[in-house]
Each structure stands twice: as C-alpha cells, then as structure tokens.
Amino acid sequence: MLRAPQQARRGRSTLVAADLAGLHGPTSGVVELPLRLFWHPDRTFDLDAPGMLDWMYQTVLREATRLEDLAVLDGDTLIARWPQLFLPRPVRAAWEDRHPVLRAAATAAVA
C-alpha cells in the first residue's frame, strides 16, 4: 500500500496498491461495497451487467482509505479496463506513477 501525494479529494491522499499482481478481486458476480466506499442504500454491483464493473472500480479507486478496500479489484482487469475508467486526474496520476503498465495501457488505447 502506498499513500500517494496526489489527492483523491481535498485533504485525502490517494491509496495505491503496492503491486497489481496482488489484486485478485472478483471479475464477475455480485459485490457489495462497504458504506464507507459507497453511500447508497443499494451498495451492490453486478459485475456481469454492462458498465457495473467500471463503475465499481471507479468508486473504489476514488474512495479507498484502507488496504482491504482494494481487495475487490483484480490487477489484470484493472489494466484492461484502465483506459475506459473515468477518474480524477490526481487518482489516475497516482496509480500510473506507481504502475507504469497502467499509463502504457492508456497510451495504447489512444494510439
């Protein structure tokens, strides 16, 4: 785990996984996020439904404050979906600075 100098939001640094290979979260099925990550009465995400996986990843990447928050992410899926994720610039920069493979994935998607 790394607390990047880039802020996820004002006054809170971005939490970044130390190693993408260590992320083995679900890639299908239903996931329920804790209230601290998603403040909605229905906090479940059906990862098999269009757009839901990206929405959950965006939420977790923006809101994670604890290492266990990142446990719902999968490293290979994060790399594959990275170019499509809508993230604040500081969050994207923090993850790309730590994991150049993400920057490469975003660059390849544009080319």
N, CA, C and O atoms as CSV, one atom per row, in Angstrom:
chain,resi,resn,atom,element,x,y,z
A,1,MET,N,N,0.854,-1.171,0.000
A,1,MET,CA,C,0.000,0.000,0.000
A,1,MET,C,C,0.892,1.224,0.000
A,1,MET,O,O,1.949,1.248,0.631
A,2,LEU,N,N,0.451,2.226,-0.712
A,2,LEU,CA,C,1.197,3.463,-0.830
A,2,LEU,C,C,0.211,4.614,-0.742
A,2,LEU,O,O,-0.826,4.608,-1.406
A,3,ARG,N,N,0.534,5.581,0.064
A,3,ARG,CA,C,-0.242,6.820,0.098
A,3,ARG,C,C,0.472,7.791,-0.820
A,3,ARG,O,O,1.554,8.282,-0.498
A,4,ALA,N,N,-0.127,8.064,-1.948
A,4,ALA,CA,C,0.480,8.934,-2.943
A,4,ALA,C,C,0.272,10.400,-2.561
A,4,ALA,O,O,-0.704,10.734,-1.890
A,5,PRO,N,N,1.184,11.270,-2.984
A,5,PRO,CA,C,0.997,12.689,-2.678
A,5,PRO,C,C,-0.214,13.281,-3.398
A,5,PRO,O,O,-0.762,14.296,-2.967
A,6,GLN,N,N,-0.632,12.642,-4.502
A,6,GLN,CA,C,-1.812,13.127,-5.203
A,6,GLN,C,C,-3.045,12.849,-4.343
A,6,GLN,O,O,-3.141,11.812,-3.687
A,7,GLN,N,N,-3.963,13.774,-4.359
A,7,GLN,CA,C,-5.140,13.645,-3.509
A,7,GLN,C,C,-6.326,13.078,-4.271
A,7,GLN,O,O,-6.621,13.481,-5.396
A,8,ALA,N,N,-7.002,12.124,-3.621
A,8,ALA,CA,C,-8.232,11.576,-4.184
A,8,ALA,C,C,-9.321,12.631,-4.111
A,8,ALA,O,O,-10.166,12.741,-5.000
A,9,ARG,N,N,-9.283,13.381,-3.066
A,9,ARG,CA,C,-10.146,14.540,-2.898
A,9,ARG,C,C,-9.434,15.463,-1.927
A,9,ARG,O,O,-8.466,15.055,-1.285
A,10,ARG,N,N,-9.878,16.651,-1.814
A,10,ARG,CA,C,-9.217,17.658,-0.979
A,10,ARG,C,C,-8.964,17.119,0.438
A,10,ARG,O,O,-9.894,16.717,1.137
A,11,GLY,N,N,-7.703,17.120,0.836
A,11,GLY,CA,C,-7.342,16.708,2.178
A,11,GLY,C,C,-7.138,15.213,2.375
A,11,GLY,O,O,-6.848,14.774,3.488
A,12,ARG,N,N,-7.286,14.415,1.304
A,12,ARG,CA,C,-7.108,12.969,1.453
A,12,ARG,C,C,-6.254,12.431,0.305
A,12,ARG,O,O,-6.581,12.596,-0.870
A,13,SER,N,N,-5.154,11.784,0.684
A,13,SER,CA,C,-4.261,11.230,-0.335
A,13,SER,C,C,-4.885,10.006,-0.991
A,13,SER,O,O,-5.790,9.376,-0.444
A,14,THR,N,N,-4.382,9.690,-2.161
A,14,THR,CA,C,-4.865,8.535,-2.913
A,14,THR,C,C,-4.176,7.279,-2.405
A,14,THR,O,O,-2.956,7.259,-2.240
A,15,LEU,N,N,-4.945,6.243,-2.158
A,15,LEU,CA,C,-4.408,4.950,-1.749
A,15,LEU,C,C,-4.119,4.130,-3.005
A,15,LEU,O,O,-4.993,3.945,-3.852
A,16,VAL,N,N,-2.893,3.643,-3.114
A,16,VAL,CA,C,-2.467,2.890,-4.296
A,16,VAL,C,C,-1.903,1.542,-3.847
A,16,VAL,O,O,-1.125,1.475,-2.896
A,17,ALA,N,N,-2.296,0.482,-4.529
A,17,ALA,CA,C,-1.759,-0.851,-4.232
A,17,ALA,C,C,-0.277,-0.889,-4.568
A,17,ALA,O,O,0.162,-0.298,-5.554
A,18,ALA,N,N,0.488,-1.586,-3.743
A,18,ALA,CA,C,1.921,-1.706,-3.976
A,18,ALA,C,C,2.226,-2.568,-5.196
A,18,ALA,O,O,3.232,-2.356,-5.874
A,19,ASP,N,N,1.357,-3.543,-5.478
A,19,ASP,CA,C,1.614,-4.496,-6.554
A,19,ASP,C,C,0.294,-4.919,-7.191
A,19,ASP,O,O,-0.582,-5.443,-6.502
A,20,LEU,N,N,0.142,-4.704,-8.471
A,20,LEU,CA,C,-1.087,-5.096,-9.161
A,20,LEU,C,C,-1.277,-6.607,-9.161
A,20,LEU,O,O,-2.408,-7.092,-9.151
A,21,ALA,N,N,-0.189,-7.342,-9.173
A,21,ALA,CA,C,-0.282,-8.807,-9.183
A,21,ALA,C,C,-0.903,-9.342,-7.893
A,21,ALA,O,O,-1.371,-10.481,-7.859
A,22,GLY,N,N,-0.912,-8.548,-6.854
A,22,GLY,CA,C,-1.511,-8.959,-5.588
A,22,GLY,C,C,-2.999,-8.703,-5.505
A,22,GLY,O,O,-3.633,-9.054,-4.509
A,23,LEU,N,N,-3.571,-8.092,-6.541
A,23,LEU,CA,C,-5.010,-7.805,-6.549
A,23,LEU,C,C,-5.744,-8.940,-7.257
A,23,LEU,O,O,-5.563,-9.143,-8.458
A,24,HIS,N,N,-6.563,-9.673,-6.527
A,24,HIS,CA,C,-7.263,-10.839,-7.071
A,24,HIS,C,C,-8.749,-10.793,-6.748
A,24,HIS,O,O,-9.339,-11.807,-6.376
A,25,GLY,N,N,-9.354,-9.622,-6.889
A,25,GLY,CA,C,-10.776,-9.479,-6.589
A,25,GLY,C,C,-11.637,-10.163,-7.631
A,25,GLY,O,O,-11.136,-10.637,-8.651
A,26,PRO,N,N,-12.934,-10.212,-7.372
A,26,PRO,CA,C,-13.859,-10.871,-8.299
A,26,PRO,C,C,-13.946,-10.129,-9.635
A,26,PRO,O,O,-13.780,-8.911,-9.699
A,27,THR,N,N,-14.206,-10.883,-10.683
A,27,THR,CA,C,-14.380,-10.297,-12.019
A,27,THR,C,C,-15.785,-10.542,-12.551
A,27,THR,O,O,-16.137,-10.079,-13.636
A,28,SER,N,N,-16.578,-11.267,-11.790
A,28,SER,CA,C,-17.978,-11.489,-12.150
A,28,SER,C,C,-18.757,-11.722,-10.863
A,28,SER,O,O,-18.187,-11.863,-9.781
A,29,GLY,N,N,-20.070,-11.759,-11.015
A,29,GLY,CA,C,-20.916,-11.954,-9.841
A,29,GLY,C,C,-21.287,-10.630,-9.200
A,29,GLY,O,O,-21.101,-9.564,-9.788
A,30,VAL,N,N,-21.810,-10.711,-7.996
A,30,VAL,CA,C,-22.294,-9.528,-7.282
A,30,VAL,C,C,-21.341,-9.206,-6.139
A,30,VAL,O,O,-20.940,-10.086,-5.377
A,31,VAL,N,N,-20.989,-7.937,-6.035
A,31,VAL,CA,C,-20.111,-7.443,-4.980
A,31,VAL,C,C,-20.857,-6.346,-4.227
A,31,VAL,O,O,-21.500,-5.492,-4.837
A,32,GLU,N,N,-20.769,-6.375,-2.909
A,32,GLU,CA,C,-21.346,-5.301,-2.101
A,32,GLU,C,C,-20.215,-4.517,-1.457
A,32,GLU,O,O,-19.399,-5.070,-0.720
A,33,LEU,N,N,-20.178,-3.226,-1.743
A,33,LEU,CA,C,-19.155,-2.364,-1.170
A,33,LEU,C,C,-19.583,-1.895,0.217
A,33,LEU,O,O,-20.776,-1.756,0.485
A,34,PRO,N,N,-18.620,-1.653,1.093
A,34,PRO,CA,C,-18.960,-1.110,2.406
A,34,PRO,C,C,-19.469,0.330,2.288
A,34,PRO,O,O,-19.165,1.035,1.326
A,35,LEU,N,N,-20.220,0.735,3.251
A,35,LEU,CA,C,-20.813,2.074,3.258
A,35,LEU,C,C,-19.751,3.165,3.155
A,35,LEU,O,O,-20.003,4.209,2.553
A,36,ARG,N,N,-18.582,2.946,3.722
A,36,ARG,CA,C,-17.530,3.979,3.677
A,36,ARG,C,C,-17.054,4.247,2.245
A,36,ARG,O,O,-16.480,5.300,1.968
A,37,LEU,N,N,-17.295,3.294,1.337
A,37,LEU,CA,C,-16.890,3.477,-0.055
A,37,LEU,C,C,-18.021,3.979,-0.941
A,37,LEU,O,O,-17.793,4.721,-1.897
A,38,PHE,N,N,-19.228,3.574,-0.619
A,38,PHE,CA,C,-20.360,3.912,-1.500
A,38,PHE,C,C,-21.581,4.203,-0.643
A,38,PHE,O,O,-22.148,3.301,-0.026
A,39,TRP,N,N,-21.981,5.462,-0.608
A,39,TRP,CA,C,-23.048,5.923,0.276
A,39,TRP,C,C,-24.388,5.866,-0.433
A,39,TRP,O,O,-24.951,6.896,-0.805
A,40,HIS,N,N,-24.883,4.682,-0.612
A,40,HIS,CA,C,-26.151,4.483,-1.302
A,40,HIS,C,C,-26.857,3.317,-0.622
A,40,HIS,O,O,-26.198,2.384,-0.164
A,41,PRO,N,N,-28.177,3.354,-0.549
A,41,PRO,CA,C,-28.882,2.239,0.101
A,41,PRO,C,C,-28.570,0.880,-0.531
A,41,PRO,O,O,-28.440,-0.117,0.179
A,42,ASP,N,N,-28.450,0.837,-1.855
A,42,ASP,CA,C,-28.094,-0.412,-2.541
A,42,ASP,C,C,-26.635,-0.303,-2.961
A,42,ASP,O,O,-26.310,0.376,-3.935
A,43,ARG,N,N,-25.770,-0.967,-2.232
A,43,ARG,CA,C,-24.333,-0.873,-2.483
A,43,ARG,C,C,-23.813,-2.074,-3.258
A,43,ARG,O,O,-22.611,-2.341,-3.256
A,44,THR,N,N,-24.710,-2.801,-3.924
A,44,THR,CA,C,-24.293,-3.979,-4.682
A,44,THR,C,C,-24.016,-3.622,-6.141
A,44,THR,O,O,-24.662,-2.755,-6.729
A,45,PHE,N,N,-23.044,-4.314,-6.692
A,45,PHE,CA,C,-22.652,-4.146,-8.085
A,45,PHE,C,C,-22.665,-5.517,-8.736
A,45,PHE,O,O,-21.944,-6.417,-8.304
A,46,ASP,N,N,-23.480,-5.686,-9.775
A,46,ASP,CA,C,-23.491,-6.919,-10.555
A,46,ASP,C,C,-22.430,-6.762,-11.637
A,46,ASP,O,O,-22.666,-6.097,-12.646
A,47,LEU,N,N,-21.281,-7.358,-11.437
A,47,LEU,CA,C,-20.140,-7.161,-12.337
A,47,LEU,C,C,-20.370,-7.728,-13.724
A,47,LEU,O,O,-19.596,-7.452,-14.640
A,48,ASP,N,N,-21.427,-8.522,-13.895
A,48,ASP,CA,C,-21.752,-9.071,-15.216
A,48,ASP,C,C,-22.653,-8.134,-16.018
A,48,ASP,O,O,-22.850,-8.344,-17.215
A,49,ALA,N,N,-23.196,-7.112,-15.381
A,49,ALA,CA,C,-24.056,-6.142,-16.063
A,49,ALA,C,C,-23.183,-5.075,-16.731
A,49,ALA,O,O,-22.176,-4.655,-16.162
A,50,PRO,N,N,-23.566,-4.636,-17.939
A,50,PRO,CA,C,-22.757,-3.634,-18.646
A,50,PRO,C,C,-22.517,-2.386,-17.792
A,50,PRO,O,O,-23.448,-1.821,-17.218
A,51,GLY,N,N,-21.262,-1.974,-17.722
A,51,GLY,CA,C,-20.897,-0.743,-17.029
A,51,GLY,C,C,-20.700,-0.857,-15.527
A,51,GLY,O,O,-20.088,0.024,-14.923
A,52,MET,N,N,-21.196,-1.909,-14.917
A,52,MET,CA,C,-21.141,-2.005,-13.464
A,52,MET,C,C,-19.713,-2.239,-12.947
A,52,MET,O,O,-19.334,-1.685,-11.915
A,53,LEU,N,N,-18.933,-3.042,-13.644
A,53,LEU,CA,C,-17.567,-3.291,-13.211
A,53,LEU,C,C,-16.774,-1.985,-13.225
A,53,LEU,O,O,-16.081,-1.676,-12.256
A,54,ASP,N,N,-16.866,-1.224,-14.302
A,54,ASP,CA,C,-16.165,0.061,-14.385
A,54,ASP,C,C,-16.632,1.001,-13.282
A,54,ASP,O,O,-15.812,1.674,-12.658
A,55,TRP,N,N,-17.929,1.055,-13.034
A,55,TRP,CA,C,-18.477,1.940,-12.005
A,55,TRP,C,C,-17.914,1.562,-10.634
A,55,TRP,O,O,-17.529,2.435,-9.856
A,56,MET,N,N,-17.868,0.264,-10.341
A,56,MET,CA,C,-17.334,-0.162,-9.055
A,56,MET,C,C,-15.839,0.176,-8.953
A,56,MET,O,O,-15.391,0.674,-7.920
A,57,TYR,N,N,-15.074,-0.088,-10.004
A,57,TYR,CA,C,-13.648,0.210,-9.973
A,57,TYR,C,C,-13.423,1.713,-9.766
A,57,TYR,O,O,-12.583,2.104,-8.956
A,58,GLN,N,N,-14.153,2.539,-10.477
A,58,GLN,CA,C,-14.022,3.985,-10.330
A,58,GLN,C,C,-14.305,4.406,-8.893
A,58,GLN,O,O,-13.583,5.226,-8.324
A,59,THR,N,N,-15.341,3.852,-8.320
A,59,THR,CA,C,-15.718,4.178,-6.946
A,59,THR,C,C,-14.619,3.777,-5.971
A,59,THR,O,O,-14.217,4.574,-5.123
A,60,VAL,N,N,-14.141,2.561,-6.086
A,60,VAL,CA,C,-13.107,2.062,-5.166
A,60,VAL,C,C,-11.816,2.864,-5.318
A,60,VAL,O,O,-11.207,3.244,-4.318
A,61,LEU,N,N,-11.395,3.124,-6.543
A,61,LEU,CA,C,-10.150,3.859,-6.759
A,61,LEU,C,C,-10.217,5.280,-6.195
A,61,LEU,O,O,-9.211,5.803,-5.716
A,62,ARG,N,N,-11.386,5.899,-6.249
A,62,ARG,CA,C,-11.564,7.250,-5.700
A,62,ARG,C,C,-11.693,7.260,-4.186
A,62,ARG,O,O,-11.175,8.160,-3.525
A,63,GLU,N,N,-12.379,6.267,-3.633
A,63,GLU,CA,C,-12.785,6.337,-2.229
A,63,GLU,C,C,-11.971,5.482,-1.261
A,63,GLU,O,O,-12.133,5.630,-0.049
A,64,ALA,N,N,-11.118,4.609,-1.738
A,64,ALA,CA,C,-10.379,3.691,-0.853
A,64,ALA,C,C,-9.541,4.447,0.167
A,64,ALA,O,O,-8.808,5.379,-0.164
A,65,THR,N,N,-9.673,4.016,1.421
A,65,THR,CA,C,-8.877,4.588,2.505
A,65,THR,C,C,-8.128,3.511,3.288
A,65,THR,O,O,-7.256,3.819,4.101
A,66,ARG,N,N,-8.467,2.258,3.040
A,66,ARG,CA,C,-7.854,1.122,3.733
A,66,ARG,C,C,-7.408,0.099,2.710
A,66,ARG,O,O,-7.994,-0.023,1.634
A,67,LEU,N,N,-6.372,-0.628,3.057
A,67,LEU,CA,C,-5.856,-1.646,2.151
A,67,LEU,C,C,-6.943,-2.648,1.774
A,67,LEU,O,O,-7.021,-3.061,0.617
A,68,GLU,N,N,-7.771,-3.041,2.718
A,68,GLU,CA,C,-8.814,-4.029,2.423
A,68,GLU,C,C,-9.845,-3.498,1.420
A,68,GLU,O,O,-10.556,-4.288,0.800
A,69,ASP,N,N,-9.939,-2.176,1.251
A,69,ASP,CA,C,-10.852,-1.616,0.253
A,69,ASP,C,C,-10.449,-2.046,-1.160
A,69,ASP,O,O,-11.298,-2.194,-2.038
A,70,LEU,N,N,-9.162,-2.242,-1.366
A,70,LEU,CA,C,-8.656,-2.597,-2.694
A,70,LEU,C,C,-8.835,-4.074,-3.020
A,70,LEU,O,O,-8.574,-4.495,-4.147
A,71,ALA,N,N,-9.277,-4.865,-2.047
A,71,ALA,CA,C,-9.417,-6.317,-2.236
A,71,ALA,C,C,-10.466,-6.681,-3.283
A,71,ALA,O,O,-10.467,-7.812,-3.768
A,72,VAL,N,N,-11.348,-5.773,-3.643
A,72,VAL,CA,C,-12.369,-6.068,-4.651
A,72,VAL,C,C,-11.848,-5.816,-6.066
A,72,VAL,O,O,-12.566,-6.056,-7.037
A,73,LEU,N,N,-10.615,-5.337,-6.193
A,73,LEU,CA,C,-10.027,-5.082,-7.502
A,73,LEU,C,C,-9.218,-6.286,-7.961
A,73,LEU,O,O,-8.658,-7.019,-7.146
A,74,ASP,N,N,-9.165,-6.479,-9.260
A,74,ASP,CA,C,-8.350,-7.520,-9.874
A,74,ASP,C,C,-7.311,-6.825,-10.754
A,74,ASP,O,O,-7.661,-5.996,-11.594
A,75,GLY,N,N,-6.047,-7.158,-10.563
A,75,GLY,CA,C,-4.972,-6.476,-11.275
A,75,GLY,C,C,-5.077,-6.552,-12.789
A,75,GLY,O,O,-4.950,-5.529,-13.462
A,76,ASP,N,N,-5.305,-7.733,-13.338
A,76,ASP,CA,C,-5.411,-7.875,-14.798
A,76,ASP,C,C,-6.620,-7.118,-15.341
A,76,ASP,O,O,-6.549,-6.499,-16.403
A,77,THR,N,N,-7.712,-7.171,-14.615
A,77,THR,CA,C,-8.919,-6.454,-15.037
A,77,THR,C,C,-8.688,-4.951,-14.966
A,77,THR,O,O,-9.136,-4.211,-15.841
A,78,LEU,N,N,-7.993,-4.498,-13.931
A,78,LEU,CA,C,-7.697,-3.072,-13.801
A,78,LEU,C,C,-6.881,-2.588,-14.996
A,78,LEU,O,O,-7.165,-1.528,-15.555
A,79,ILE,N,N,-5.879,-3.353,-15.384
A,79,ILE,CA,C,-5.062,-2.972,-16.543
A,79,ILE,C,C,-5.924,-2.919,-17.808
A,79,ILE,O,O,-5.833,-1.965,-18.580
A,80,ALA,N,N,-6.748,-3.927,-18.017
A,80,ALA,CA,C,-7.583,-3.998,-19.222
A,80,ALA,C,C,-8.609,-2.875,-19.277
A,80,ALA,O,O,-8.871,-2.337,-20.352
A,81,ARG,N,N,-9.188,-2.515,-18.148
A,81,ARG,CA,C,-10.262,-1.513,-18.111
A,81,ARG,C,C,-9.734,-0.098,-17.899
A,81,ARG,O,O,-10.481,0.863,-18.085
A,82,TRP,N,N,-8.470,0.056,-17.517
A,82,TRP,CA,C,-7.896,1.349,-17.170
A,82,TRP,C,C,-8.203,2.464,-18.182
A,82,TRP,O,O,-8.611,3.549,-17.768
A,83,PRO,N,N,-8.024,2.241,-19.480
A,83,PRO,CA,C,-8.286,3.339,-20.426
A,83,PRO,C,C,-9.735,3.844,-20.401
A,83,PRO,O,O,-9.981,5.003,-20.735
A,84,GLN,N,N,-10.686,3.005,-20.018
A,84,GLN,CA,C,-12.093,3.396,-20.035
A,84,GLN,C,C,-12.570,4.013,-18.717
A,84,GLN,O,O,-13.662,4.579,-18.658
A,85,LEU,N,N,-11.767,3.906,-17.674
A,85,LEU,CA,C,-12.213,4.392,-16.366
A,85,LEU,C,C,-12.182,5.915,-16.315
A,85,LEU,O,O,-11.226,6.549,-16.762
A,86,PHE,N,N,-13.248,6.486,-15.762
A,86,PHE,CA,C,-13.341,7.930,-15.575
A,86,PHE,C,C,-12.909,8.228,-14.145
A,86,PHE,O,O,-13.625,7.934,-13.188
A,87,LEU,N,N,-11.721,8.818,-14.019
A,87,LEU,CA,C,-11.130,9.065,-12.706
A,87,LEU,C,C,-10.634,10.498,-12.608
A,87,LEU,O,O,-10.263,11.098,-13.617
A,88,PRO,N,N,-10.625,11.052,-11.398
A,88,PRO,CA,C,-9.992,12.363,-11.220
A,88,PRO,C,C,-8.515,12.285,-11.606
A,88,PRO,O,O,-7.864,11.265,-11.381
A,89,ARG,N,N,-8.000,13.342,-12.176
A,89,ARG,CA,C,-6.598,13.349,-12.623
A,89,ARG,C,C,-5.617,12.943,-11.522
A,89,ARG,O,O,-4.702,12.165,-11.790
A,90,PRO,N,N,-5.775,13.442,-10.293
A,90,PRO,CA,C,-4.817,13.039,-9.257
A,90,PRO,C,C,-4.842,11.533,-8.954
A,90,PRO,O,O,-3.798,10.948,-8.662
A,91,VAL,N,N,-5.998,10.914,-9.018
A,91,VAL,CA,C,-6.102,9.479,-8.769
A,91,VAL,C,C,-5.424,8.723,-9.915
A,91,VAL,O,O,-4.644,7.799,-9.685
A,92,ARG,N,N,-5.726,9.121,-11.131
A,92,ARG,CA,C,-5.099,8.470,-12.296
A,92,ARG,C,C,-3.582,8.634,-12.230
A,92,ARG,O,O,-2.850,7.671,-12.463
A,93,ALA,N,N,-3.104,9.823,-11.920
A,93,ALA,CA,C,-1.665,10.073,-11.863
A,93,ALA,C,C,-0.995,9.236,-10.772
A,93,ALA,O,O,0.087,8.693,-10.991
A,94,ALA,N,N,-1.618,9.128,-9.617
A,94,ALA,CA,C,-1.040,8.358,-8.511
A,94,ALA,C,C,-0.865,6.892,-8.906
A,94,ALA,O,O,0.187,6.300,-8.661
A,95,TRP,N,N,-1.891,6.314,-9.513
A,95,TRP,CA,C,-1.819,4.899,-9.917
A,95,TRP,C,C,-0.837,4.711,-11.071
A,95,TRP,O,O,-0.090,3.733,-11.085
A,96,GLU,N,N,-0.825,5.618,-12.029
A,96,GLU,CA,C,0.094,5.483,-13.161
A,96,GLU,C,C,1.541,5.713,-12.740
A,96,GLU,O,O,2.444,5.084,-13.292
A,97,ASP,N,N,1.781,6.594,-11.778
A,97,ASP,CA,C,3.147,6.816,-11.292
A,97,ASP,C,C,3.697,5.554,-10.636
A,97,ASP,O,O,4.869,5.219,-10.805
A,98,ARG,N,N,2.854,4.865,-9.896
A,98,ARG,CA,C,3.276,3.639,-9.194
A,98,ARG,C,C,3.323,2.433,-10.131
A,98,ARG,O,O,4.153,1.539,-9.967
A,99,HIS,N,N,2.414,2.421,-11.124
A,99,HIS,CA,C,2.283,1.270,-12.019
A,99,HIS,C,C,2.322,1.746,-13.479
A,99,HIS,O,O,1.272,1.980,-14.079
A,100,PRO,N,N,3.512,1.889,-14.048
A,100,PRO,CA,C,3.641,2.371,-15.432
A,100,PRO,C,C,2.850,1.547,-16.450
A,100,PRO,O,O,2.506,2.062,-17.514
A,101,VAL,N,N,2.558,0.302,-16.152
A,101,VAL,CA,C,1.771,-0.530,-17.077
A,101,VAL,C,C,0.385,0.078,-17.301
A,101,VAL,O,O,-0.211,-0.122,-18.360
A,102,LEU,N,N,-0.128,0.808,-16.330
A,102,LEU,CA,C,-1.425,1.471,-16.497
A,102,LEU,C,C,-1.309,2.633,-17.477
A,102,LEU,O,O,-2.181,2.827,-18.325
A,103,ARG,N,N,-0.242,3.396,-17.359
A,103,ARG,CA,C,-0.017,4.506,-18.295
A,103,ARG,C,C,0.135,3.942,-19.712
A,103,ARG,O,O,-0.405,4.490,-20.672
A,104,ALA,N,N,0.875,2.843,-19.822
A,104,ALA,CA,C,1.068,2.211,-21.137
A,104,ALA,C,C,-0.262,1.744,-21.719
A,104,ALA,O,O,-0.492,1.872,-22.922
A,105,ALA,N,N,-1.132,1.206,-20.877
A,105,ALA,CA,C,-2.452,0.751,-21.352
A,105,ALA,C,C,-3.269,1.932,-21.852
A,105,ALA,O,O,-3.948,1.834,-22.875
A,106,ALA,N,N,-3.206,3.041,-21.139
A,106,ALA,CA,C,-3.959,4.235,-21.554
A,106,ALA,C,C,-3.393,4.799,-22.854
A,106,ALA,O,O,-4.149,5.213,-23.733
A,107,THR,N,N,-2.081,4.816,-22.978
A,107,THR,CA,C,-1.435,5.317,-24.195
A,107,THR,C,C,-1.752,4.430,-25.393
A,107,THR,O,O,-2.009,4.930,-26.488
A,108,ALA,N,N,-1.733,3.128,-25.191
A,108,ALA,CA,C,-2.029,2.189,-26.286
A,108,ALA,C,C,-3.461,2.328,-26.754
A,108,ALA,O,O,-3.743,2.146,-27.938
A,109,ALA,N,N,-4.367,2.646,-25.856
A,109,ALA,CA,C,-5.783,2.798,-26.219
A,109,ALA,C,C,-6.001,4.034,-27.091
A,109,ALA,O,O,-6.916,4.057,-27.915
A,110,VAL,N,N,-5.181,5.042,-26.917
A,110,VAL,CA,C,-5.305,6.283,-27.684
A,110,VAL,C,C,-4.679,6.133,-29.055
A,110,VAL,O,O,-5.143,6.732,-30.024
A,111,ALA,N,N,-3.635,5.343,-29.138
A,111,ALA,CA,C,-2.882,5.183,-30.400
A,111,ALA,C,C,-3.651,4.428,-31.444
A,111,ALA,O,O,-3.150,4.217,-32.548
